[in-house]
Amino acid sequence: MHHYQTILAAVDFSAHSEQALARALQLAQIYHARLQVLHVVDIPTYPVLEDVAVTGMPGVWDTEFSGVMMEEAGKKLAALGANLNIPQEQLKLFGAVLLLLVSTWSYAQSFEVGETVFVAFPAGNVKDDAFIVGKVTRITPQGNYQLAVEDYVEGHDYGSSCVPISKHTQDQGLGEGWQLWQDTTKLDKQRLEYVVPKESVMKLDEGKHFFIERNNLYIVFGRWKSDAPMLTVERLERAEREAKNAGLDDMLPALELAKLHRQSFYGENARPLYAFETIAPLNTAVEAVLDLLNKDKSLNKLWRANPRDWQAISESSRDYFLVDAIDKIVTDARSQLYEEGTENANPQVLANLKKNLEKLKR
């Protein structure tokens, strides 16, 4: 016979869970076991665009609403315990963030004819991300999907990744479809369907949420570039975690530079630093840039090129965001040298900053 020492009973306040709790209480009395009653509050978390969250907070859940949810659940749990004479210390309440975002790509899944799917075409610079939403009408022998297009992003060149199929002749992509598809930045929903590579196809909801995540990160980076006053270092650290979840590890080096830049102008509790206080942390940021360029010859070449080859830069998320981040740090550091009060900075550090900026001339 089992001799239980602790019994954990999870409740959701439904009639069935209350019956289960009554049975757990009975077992605890029989075996002289300690009963722990647990209720978990699911706090919904939504993919809110960052330009809505102007305060610089994460912006993905309503703290006031979650507080109300926790308070109401606490009252119900206390009432349930009182009805069954369960001591307050044996009642446990937890809040769990229920993420409604996807954290990784879900490629190469199997889909059926009739399913509506999301076809992803991510871009290195994120802002040019493109996608197709369509209903599967056929699966090719190679496992690719023929879609009736329902929605898509205009402006992206789909010609290199999609094969047009005439709805009227089903020409298998060899004839009439290409004759009808003259502008490959637009998809003809009326006359054509398109075969898309299976590697780019995702579940509809996952694809939508994933692209929202990418867009949120792009907006955070843009707010940093525009010197949004309420964008904190903590928000940038959160962006780093979000980038990892979204498969955008290539953004991490640029976000690290963004943190160094932000720390150069704001201190504890987001206090704006005096001009002389900015010189030392700016020198640290500039030295980080020099170290990065010295180690990465390809990035160094791309950044110093005049004029810039933005097509080549945009092929890599890492290069694209780093070039932008380096530009901002160098530009702001140079401008800061002319701010009133910088003469009060440590002379040696000030001299080092000027020397380092000389090395970053293009």
C-alpha positions as CSV (number, residue, x, y, z in Angstrom):
1,M,0.0,0.0,0.0
2,H,1.2,3.5,-0.9
3,H,1.7,6.0,1.9
4,Y,1.4,9.4,0.5
5,Q,3.2,12.3,2.2
6,T,2.1,15.2,0.0
7,I,-0.9,15.4,-2.4
8,L,-1.0,18.1,-5.0
9,A,-4.5,19.0,-6.3
10,A,-4.8,21.4,-9.3
11,V,-8.2,23.2,-9.6
12,D,-9.8,25.4,-12.3
13,F,-12.9,26.1,-10.2
14,S,-15.1,23.9,-12.4
15,A,-17.5,21.4,-10.8
16,H,-15.3,18.5,-11.9
17,S,-12.2,20.0,-10.3
18,E,-14.0,20.6,-7.1
19,Q,-15.1,17.0,-7.0
20,A,-11.5,15.9,-7.6
21,L,-10.4,18.3,-4.8
22,A,-12.9,16.7,-2.4
23,R,-11.5,13.3,-3.2
24,A,-7.9,14.6,-2.8
25,L,-8.9,16.0,0.6
26,Q,-10.3,12.6,1.6
27,L,-7.1,10.8,0.6
28,A,-5.0,13.3,2.5
29,Q,-7.1,12.6,5.7
30,I,-6.8,8.8,5.2
31,Y,-3.0,8.8,4.7
32,H,-2.3,11.8,7.0
33,A,-0.7,13.5,4.0
34,R,-0.2,17.2,3.4
35,L,-2.6,18.6,0.8
36,Q,-1.5,21.4,-1.5
37,V,-4.1,23.1,-3.7
38,L,-2.8,24.8,-6.8
39,H,-4.5,27.1,-9.3
40,V,-2.6,28.6,-12.3
41,V,-3.9,31.8,-14.0
42,D,-3.2,31.9,-17.7
43,I,-2.2,35.5,-18.5
44,P,-2.8,36.0,-22.2
45,T,0.1,37.5,-24.1
46,Y,-0.5,39.1,-27.5
47,P,1.9,40.1,-30.3
48,V,1.3,43.9,-30.0
49,L,3.2,46.1,-32.4
50,E,5.9,48.1,-30.7
51,D,4.6,51.5,-32.0
52,V,1.6,51.0,-29.8
53,A,3.8,50.4,-26.8
54,V,5.2,54.0,-26.8
55,T,6.2,53.8,-23.2
56,G,9.1,51.4,-24.0
57,M,7.6,48.6,-22.0
58,P,7.4,45.1,-23.5
59,G,3.8,45.9,-24.6
60,V,2.7,42.3,-24.9
61,W,0.4,42.0,-21.9
62,D,-1.8,44.3,-20.0
63,T,-0.4,44.4,-16.4
64,E,-3.6,45.9,-15.0
65,F,-5.7,43.3,-16.6
66,S,-3.4,40.5,-15.4
67,G,-3.5,41.9,-11.9
68,V,-7.3,41.8,-11.9
69,M,-7.2,38.2,-13.1
70,M,-4.9,37.2,-10.3
71,E,-7.0,39.0,-7.7
72,E,-10.2,37.4,-8.8
73,A,-8.6,33.9,-8.9
74,G,-7.2,34.5,-5.4
75,K,-10.7,35.3,-4.0
76,K,-12.1,32.1,-5.6
77,L,-9.3,30.0,-4.3
78,A,-9.7,31.4,-0.8
79,A,-13.5,30.8,-0.9
80,L,-12.9,27.2,-2.1
81,G,-10.5,26.6,0.7
82,A,-12.9,28.0,3.3
83,N,-15.7,25.8,2.1
84,L,-13.5,22.7,2.6
85,N,-11.7,23.9,5.7
86,I,-8.4,23.9,4.0
87,P,-5.8,26.2,5.7
88,Q,-4.8,29.3,3.7
89,E,-1.1,28.3,3.7
90,Q,-2.0,25.2,1.7
91,L,-3.5,27.2,-1.2
92,K,-1.1,28.2,-3.9
93,L,-1.8,30.7,-6.7
94,F,0.5,31.2,-9.7
95,G,0.4,33.3,-12.8
96,A,1.7,31.9,-16.0
97,V,2.2,33.9,-19.2
98,L,0.4,32.2,-22.0
99,L,2.4,33.1,-25.1
100,L,0.3,33.4,-28.2
101,L,3.5,33.7,-30.4
102,V,5.5,31.1,-32.1
103,S,9.2,30.9,-31.1
104,T,10.7,29.1,-34.1
105,W,10.1,28.4,-37.7
106,S,7.9,25.4,-38.4
107,Y,9.1,24.5,-41.9
108,A,8.6,21.4,-44.0
109,Q,5.3,20.3,-42.4
110,S,2.7,18.3,-44.3
111,F,-0.4,20.0,-45.4
112,E,-3.6,18.7,-47.1
113,V,-5.5,19.9,-50.1
114,G,-8.0,22.5,-48.9
115,E,-5.8,23.8,-46.1
116,T,-5.0,27.5,-46.0
117,V,-1.3,28.0,-45.4
118,F,1.3,30.7,-45.0
119,V,4.3,30.9,-47.3
120,A,7.2,32.9,-45.9
121,F,9.8,34.9,-47.8
122,P,11.9,36.6,-45.0
123,A,14.3,39.3,-46.0
124,G,17.7,40.1,-44.5
125,N,16.6,43.6,-43.6
126,V,13.2,42.4,-42.2
127,K,11.4,45.4,-43.6
128,D,11.2,43.7,-47.0
129,D,9.7,40.5,-45.6
130,A,7.1,39.0,-47.9
131,F,4.5,36.3,-47.7
132,I,1.7,34.5,-49.5
133,V,-1.5,33.2,-47.9
134,G,-3.3,30.6,-50.0
135,K,-5.3,27.5,-50.1
136,V,-3.6,24.2,-51.2
137,T,-5.2,22.9,-54.4
138,R,-2.6,20.3,-55.3
139,I,0.5,18.6,-54.0
140,T,3.2,18.0,-56.6
141,P,5.2,14.7,-56.9
142,Q,8.1,16.6,-55.3
143,G,6.0,17.6,-52.3
144,N,5.7,21.2,-53.2
145,Y,2.3,23.0,-52.9
146,Q,0.1,24.5,-55.6
147,L,-1.9,27.4,-54.1
148,A,-4.9,29.5,-54.9
149,V,-3.7,32.9,-53.6
150,E,-5.8,34.7,-51.1
151,D,-3.4,37.4,-49.9
152,Y,0.2,38.4,-50.5
153,V,2.7,41.3,-50.1
154,E,3.0,43.4,-53.2
155,G,6.4,44.5,-54.4
156,H,8.4,41.4,-53.7
157,D,9.7,39.5,-56.7
158,Y,8.2,36.1,-56.6
159,G,9.5,35.0,-59.9
160,S,12.5,33.1,-58.6
161,S,10.5,31.1,-56.0
162,C,7.0,30.5,-57.5
163,V,5.9,28.7,-60.6
164,P,2.7,30.0,-62.3
165,I,0.0,27.5,-63.3
166,S,-2.9,28.5,-65.5
167,K,-6.2,27.7,-63.9
168,H,-7.7,27.0,-67.3
169,T,-5.1,24.7,-68.9
170,Q,-3.2,23.3,-65.9
171,D,0.0,23.6,-68.0
172,Q,2.3,22.3,-65.2
173,G,4.3,25.6,-65.2
174,L,5.7,25.2,-68.7
175,G,3.7,27.4,-70.9
176,E,0.6,29.6,-70.5
177,G,1.2,30.4,-66.9
178,W,4.5,32.3,-67.6
179,Q,2.9,34.0,-70.6
180,L,0.1,35.4,-68.3
181,W,2.5,36.3,-65.5
182,Q,4.3,39.4,-66.8
183,D,4.8,41.3,-63.6
184,T,6.3,38.9,-61.0
185,T,5.9,41.4,-58.2
186,K,2.1,40.9,-58.4
187,L,0.2,37.6,-58.2
188,D,-2.7,37.0,-60.5
189,K,-5.5,35.6,-58.3
190,Q,-8.0,35.3,-61.1
191,R,-6.2,33.4,-63.8
192,L,-3.3,31.8,-62.0
193,E,-2.3,29.5,-59.2
194,Y,1.3,29.2,-58.0
195,V,3.5,26.3,-57.0
196,V,5.6,27.2,-53.9
197,P,8.5,25.4,-52.4
198,K,7.5,23.1,-49.5
199,E,10.4,24.5,-47.4
200,S,8.7,27.9,-47.2
201,V,5.3,26.7,-46.2
202,M,4.0,27.1,-42.6
203,K,0.8,26.8,-40.6
204,L,-1.3,30.0,-41.1
205,D,-1.4,31.2,-37.5
206,E,2.3,30.4,-36.9
207,G,3.4,32.3,-40.0
208,K,1.3,35.4,-39.1
209,H,2.6,35.5,-35.5
210,F,6.2,34.8,-36.6
211,F,6.2,37.8,-39.0
212,I,4.6,40.0,-36.3
213,E,7.5,39.1,-34.1
214,R,10.0,40.0,-36.8
215,N,8.2,43.3,-37.4
216,N,8.2,44.1,-33.6
217,L,12.0,43.6,-33.5
218,Y,12.4,45.9,-36.5
219,I,10.3,48.6,-34.8
220,V,12.3,48.3,-31.6
221,F,15.5,48.8,-33.6
222,G,14.0,51.7,-35.4
223,R,12.9,53.3,-32.1
224,W,16.5,53.0,-30.9
225,K,17.8,54.7,-34.0
226,S,15.3,57.5,-33.6
227,D,16.3,58.1,-30.0
228,A,12.9,57.3,-28.5
229,P,13.4,58.6,-24.9
230,M,11.5,55.8,-23.2
231,L,13.3,52.9,-24.9
232,T,15.3,51.4,-22.0
233,V,18.3,49.1,-22.0
234,E,15.9,46.5,-20.4
235,R,13.7,46.7,-23.5
236,L,16.7,46.1,-25.7
237,E,17.6,43.1,-23.6
238,R,14.1,41.8,-24.0
239,A,14.5,42.3,-27.7
240,E,17.6,40.1,-27.7
241,R,15.5,37.3,-26.1
242,E,12.8,37.8,-28.7
243,A,15.3,37.8,-31.5
244,K,16.6,34.4,-30.3
245,N,13.0,33.0,-30.2
246,A,12.2,34.4,-33.6
247,G,15.3,32.8,-35.2
248,L,16.9,36.2,-35.7
249,D,20.2,35.6,-33.9
250,D,21.8,37.7,-36.6
251,M,20.3,40.8,-35.0
252,L,22.1,40.1,-31.6
253,P,25.4,41.8,-32.4
254,A,23.6,45.0,-33.5
255,L,21.4,44.9,-30.4
256,E,24.5,44.6,-28.2
257,L,25.9,47.8,-29.8
258,A,22.5,49.5,-29.3
259,K,22.7,48.7,-25.6
260,L,26.2,50.2,-25.4
261,H,24.9,53.3,-27.2
262,R,21.9,53.6,-24.9
263,Q,24.1,53.3,-21.8
264,S,26.2,56.2,-23.2
265,F,23.4,58.6,-22.9
266,Y,21.2,57.3,-20.0
267,G,22.1,56.2,-16.5
268,E,20.2,54.6,-13.7
269,N,16.5,55.1,-13.8
270,A,16.8,56.4,-17.4
271,R,18.5,59.6,-16.2
272,P,19.9,61.5,-19.2
273,L,23.7,61.8,-18.7
274,Y,25.5,65.2,-18.7
275,A,27.7,65.7,-21.8
276,F,30.9,65.0,-19.9
277,E,29.5,61.8,-18.5
278,T,28.8,60.4,-22.0
279,I,32.4,60.4,-23.2
280,A,33.7,57.4,-21.4
281,P,30.8,55.0,-22.3
282,L,30.8,56.4,-25.9
283,N,34.5,55.5,-26.1
284,T,33.6,52.0,-24.9
285,A,31.0,51.7,-27.6
286,V,33.4,53.0,-30.3
287,E,36.1,50.6,-29.2
288,A,33.5,47.8,-29.5
289,V,32.9,48.9,-33.1
290,L,36.6,48.9,-33.9
291,D,37.0,45.5,-32.4
292,L,34.1,44.2,-34.4
293,L,35.4,45.6,-37.7
294,N,38.9,44.3,-37.1
295,K,37.7,40.8,-36.5
296,D,35.2,40.8,-39.4
297,K,37.0,41.9,-42.6
298,S,33.8,41.4,-44.8
299,L,31.8,43.6,-42.5
300,N,34.6,46.2,-42.5
301,K,34.6,46.3,-46.3
302,L,30.9,46.6,-46.5
303,W,30.8,49.4,-43.9
304,R,33.6,51.5,-45.3
305,A,32.5,51.2,-48.9
306,N,31.6,54.5,-50.5
307,P,29.1,54.4,-52.0
308,R,27.5,51.6,-50.0
309,D,26.4,48.4,-51.7
310,W,23.0,48.1,-49.9
311,Q,21.9,45.2,-52.0
312,A,24.9,43.1,-50.8
313,I,24.4,44.4,-47.2
314,S,20.7,43.5,-47.2
315,E,21.4,39.9,-48.0
316,S,22.5,39.3,-44.4
317,S,20.4,40.4,-41.4
318,R,23.7,40.5,-39.4
319,D,25.4,42.9,-41.8
320,Y,22.3,45.0,-42.4
321,F,21.6,45.8,-38.8
322,L,25.3,46.1,-37.8
323,V,26.0,48.7,-40.5
324,D,23.0,50.7,-39.3
325,A,24.1,50.4,-35.6
326,I,27.7,51.3,-36.4
327,D,26.6,54.3,-38.4
328,K,24.5,55.6,-35.5
329,I,27.2,55.1,-32.9
330,V,29.9,56.8,-35.0
331,T,27.6,59.7,-36.0
332,D,26.4,60.3,-32.4
333,A,29.9,60.1,-30.9
334,R,31.2,62.6,-33.3
335,S,28.3,65.0,-32.7
336,Q,28.8,64.6,-28.9
337,L,32.3,66.0,-29.2
338,Y,30.8,69.4,-29.9
339,E,28.3,69.4,-27.1
340,E,28.8,72.0,-24.3
341,G,30.4,70.4,-21.3
342,T,32.4,67.7,-22.9
343,E,35.5,69.6,-22.0
344,N,34.9,68.6,-18.4
345,A,35.4,64.9,-19.3
346,N,38.5,63.0,-18.4
347,P,41.1,64.5,-20.8
348,Q,42.7,61.1,-21.6
349,V,39.4,59.4,-22.3
350,L,38.3,62.3,-24.5
351,A,41.6,62.1,-26.4
352,N,41.1,58.4,-26.9
353,L,37.6,58.9,-28.2
354,K,38.8,61.4,-30.8
355,K,41.6,59.1,-31.8
356,N,39.3,56.1,-32.2
357,L,36.8,58.1,-34.3
358,E,39.7,59.1,-36.6
359,K,40.1,55.4,-37.3
360,L,36.4,55.2,-38.3
361,K,36.6,57.6,-41.2
362,R,35.1,56.4,-44.5
